[in-house]
Amino acid sequence: MSTNKFFVAPSPHDYSSNSVKKIMYGVIIAMLPAFAVSVYYFGLGALVTTLTAVVACLVFESLIQKFLLKGPVSIFDGSAIITGMLLAFNVPSNIPWWIVVFGSLFAIGVAKMPFGGLGNNPFNPALVGRVFLLLSYPVQMTSWPKPDKFNFTFSGYTDAVTGPTPLGALKTELSKGERTVSDILENGINSQDGLYQFPDYMQQMMGDLGGSLGEVSVIAILIGGLYMLLRKIITWHIPVTMLGTIFAFAGILHLANPDAYADPIFHLCTGGVMLGAVFMATDMVTSPMSPLGMIIFGIGIGMLTVIIRVFGVYPEGVSFAILIMNAFVPLINKGCKPKRFGEPKSTT
């Protein structure tokens, strides 16, 4: 009798020499350039916020596994560290530490562990934590500090000078119905702190603008994405289709009415588009399994992002778009299943 056995396990499934632990720590390495840029621009606040989120996620996951699930503690697989880093990347650097702890508890204790832990959660835990904080603490979650390079003083963290983000400033000014997009972007807006000038494309690429920690540098995020592609941690399907859809949809709107809609480059380089496309939409647990499913998933996120940004109340839509498409992943997987080996051809 053969002693070979087949074991059935939940996702993520990886058919290579990689292990879940190697993949998770590969993602952590890929996030380091964006983290370094956030520290450069936001100083002590970036360090405190990221370390608080990571430590809180590790502690909550270990306590839940040990005392509630009464199973083995697996916090060293790297998944809790990723959740903490991504949560930190989605909040302002000057946010109070106790709010970050609440967000970490919600991400781990509500969005991840009740479903069985790694491989079973239907929604991205960090994004669930971020949306929870946005709804619970809207003022703190929308008070964006201005870049203050290498400011590691405590006052620079607690009393950071805040200002609008490009997306928020543009949407607020357009809602008045008095100026065109080109006029706003070229001449700026009058804010409480004086004239706000919109960052140019180079500043947007480098990260010299207000926003959450992980949204600041397009170049740093793309470096991490390229690393994951070379390591085959992710594939091109979701990032390319998501970014391509945003570019195409925003481009059509801009061509139809350039006075009312920003150009597609502005949409790609501001807000959380790059962070979402590279690090959050590609989460193998909450994204489709087949290449066709990934393409559908990426297109859906791209369309929803532009719709929410342009026609919705919030100036940003990436988090909501990814979470909405996470809910459709089971249907996408069912409709895009590859043909089973040995399955006969359909006669119809």
N, C-alpha and C positions, 0 to 999 in steps of 0.2 A: 504494500500500500504506500502511495506517495505521501510524504510528509509536508509537501509544499502547501502553503495556505495563502489565500488572498485576503488582505485586510482592507476594509472599507472605512475611509476616514473623511471627515468634512473638509471643505476647502480651507485654505488655499492648496491647490494641487500643483506640483511642479515636477515635470518630467525631465530632470537633468540631475547633474551632480550637486546642484545647489540644495541646501536645506532651508527650512523656514527661517532659522536663525541667521544664516548667511545672507538671505534676501533682506531680512529686516535691518541688519546692520549695514548692508549695502545702501539701503534707503537713507539711513542715518548719515552715512558718509556723504551721500549726494546732497543732503540738506545743509551741510556745513558751510559751503560758500554763501548761501543766503543768510545763514546765521551770522557769519563773520561780517557781512555787509550791514546787517541790522545793528550789530554791536558798534560798528564804525559810525553809523549815523545817529544811533539813539543811546549809546553808551551804557551806563549802569542799568537803565530801565530795561534794556533788551536782555541783559544777563539775569536780572532778578526775575523778570516775567517768565523767561524760558526755564530757568532752574526750578522755579516754584511749580510750574505746570508739570514738568517731568517728574520731580520728586513726588508731587501729589498723586499723579497717575500711578506711579510705582507703588506707593503706600496703599492707595485705595484698592488696587487690583490684588495685591498680596493679602490684604485683610479680608476681602470678599472671598478669595479662593480658600483661605485657611479657616475662617470662622463661619462663613455662610454656606459655601459649596462643599467645605470639608474635603478638599482634594489637594493635589500637589500644587505648589506655588511655581508658576512659570514666568515670573516677571523678567527673567533674564533672556527671554527669546527676542527681546527688542521691540515688540509691538506696543507695549505701554510707553516706552520712550518716544516712539514715533507719534503716538497719540498726543503726548504732552508737548512735543515740539510743534506739531501742526496746530494744536490749540493756541500755543503762544504766538505762532505765526499769523493767527487770525484775530489778534486783539491788539489794542494800542500798547505801546511800551510803558506808558505812565499809568496804566490801570492798577488799582489797589490789589495787593497780593491776595487778599482774602476772596476777592471776586474770581481770581484765577483758580483758587482752590475749589470754589463752588462749581465752576465750569468743568474742572477735572473730575470732580465727583459725579457730575451728571453724565459726562462722556463715558466714564468707566462703569459707574453704577447703574446707569439707565440704558445707555446705547450699546454697551458691549457685553458685560458679564451676565445679565439676565437671559440673554440668548444662547449662552453656553461658552462665551469667550471667543478667542481668536478663531476665525473661520466660520463663525455662525451668525455674526451680527449683520443684519440687512442694510444698515445705514452706516456711513462713515462716522465713527464716534467723535472725532475732533470737530466735525461740522455740526453734529447734533449739539455738542457742548457750546459751540460758538453761537448758534441760533438761540439756544436757551439763554445765554448771557445777553444777547442783543435784545431779546424780548423782556428780560428781567431787569437789566440795567442799561437802558438805552442811552442815557446821558454819558455814563462812563465809557460805553462801547463806541460812542461816536465823537469823543473828544480826542482828536488826533494831534499828537505832539509834532512840532516842526523839527526837522533834522538839526541836531546839535552835535557836530562831529566830535567823537571821543570825549564826551563829557561824562566822566565817571564820578562826579560829585553827587551826594545824596540829594541836594537841592535841585540838581538837574533832573533827577528822577521824579521827585515829588512835586516840584513846581515847574514842570516843563511848559514852555510856551506852546499853546495849541493853535491850530489853524485848520482851514478846510482842506479836504482832499480835492484833487482835480475833478473827479466824478461828481462829488457832492456840490462843489462850487458851480460847476456847469449846469447841473440839473436845477439848482435853486434859482440861478439867474435866468435860465430859460423859462421857468415857470411863471416869471413876471410878464412874459410876452412882449418885452420892449426892445430886445436886442437880438442880433443874429449870432450864430455859433462862431463864425469867423471873428466878429467884433469882440466877443467875450474872450476868446482864446488869445487874441492879439493884444488887447488893451487891458485885460484883467477885470477884476471887480472890486468894488469898495466894500471892505469888511469892517468889523469892529476894530481890528488892529491896523487899519489902513488899507492901502491898495494891495490886493493879492494878484500877483503875476503867475500865470500858468507856466509850469515847467515845459521847456522845449523837449524835443524827442531825445536828445542826448541825455538830458537830466532824467527823463523817464527811464531810459535804458540803464543808466548807472544807479538810479535809486535815490536821487537827491530830491525827494518830495515827501509830503506827509502821507501817512497811511499806517496800516498794521505792519508788524515786523517782517512778515514773509512776502509782502507785496512790493517792497521797495525797489528791488533790483531785478530787471528782466534778464540781464546778462548772467547774474549769479544763479538764477533759477534754471536758465538754459544750460549752464555748465553742469549742474546737477542732473538735469534730464539727459544730457549726452552721456554722462557717466553711467546712468542706469540703462540706457539703450545699449551701450557697449558691453555692459555686464549682463545683458539680456534679462534684467530685472523687470523691465516693461517693454512693450512693443510700441511701434509708431502709431497704431491705429487710432487710439483714443485722443492723444494730444493733437495729432495732425488734423483729424476730422473736426475736433472741437474748435481749434484755432481757425481752421479753414472756413468753417461754417460761420463763426463770428465775423471773420473778415468779409465773407461774401454777403451776409445778411446786412451788416452795418454799412458795407459799401453800396448796396442797392438803395438803402434808405438815404445815404448821403448824396448819391447821384440824383435821387428823386427830389430831394429838398435839402440842399447844402446849408440853407439858412437855419434849419431846425434840427438837423442831425449831424453829429460829429463824424469825422472821417474814421475809417476802420482801424488805422494805425493807433489813433488815440484810444480806441476801445481795447486794443490788444496790449498796450503798454501801461495802462492805468488800472488800478484796482487789483482784484485777485484773479484775473484771467490766467496769467502764466502759472501762478501758484496752484490754481485749481486744475489746470490742464496737465501739469507735470506730476504733482504729488498727491492730489486728492481724487481726481476722477480715475486715475490709474490704479487705485487700490484694488488688488486682485480679489479681495474678499467680496467687495460690493460692486464689482463691475462684471460685465458678461464674460463668458468663457471663450466663445468663438470669435474669429476675426470679423465676420459679418456682424455679429452682435455688438462688438466693440465699436464698429463704424456707426451703427444705428445709435448707440449710446452716446458717442461723441457728437453726432449731429444734433441729437435731442438736447444735450447740455448747451451747445452753442446757440441754438435757436431760443431756448428759454432764457439764457443769459441776456441776450440782446432785447428780448421782449420785456423782461423785468426792468432792465436798465432804462429803456426808452419810454415804455408805456406804464410802468409800475410806479409805486410810491417810493420805493427804496432806490437810491442811486446805484447800488451794487446788486447783482443777481446771481453771482457764481455759486455761492453756498446753497441757495434755495434750488437752483437748477440742478446741481449735483444730487441733492437729497431727493428731489422729485424723480429724477431718472434712476436713482438707487431703488425706488419702489417698483420700477418697471423691469428691473433686471430679471426676476423670475420669469416674466412673460417673454422677455427677449431671449433668454436661454431656451425656453420651451419652443419658441418659433424658429430659432436658428440652430437647432441641434444638428450636428454632423451626422451623416448617414452611418448607421451601425454596421460594423464589419460583418459581412455575410448576409446582410439584409437584402431580400430579393427586390428586383426593380418593380416599380408600380406598373400595373397593366392598364391603368386608366389613362 
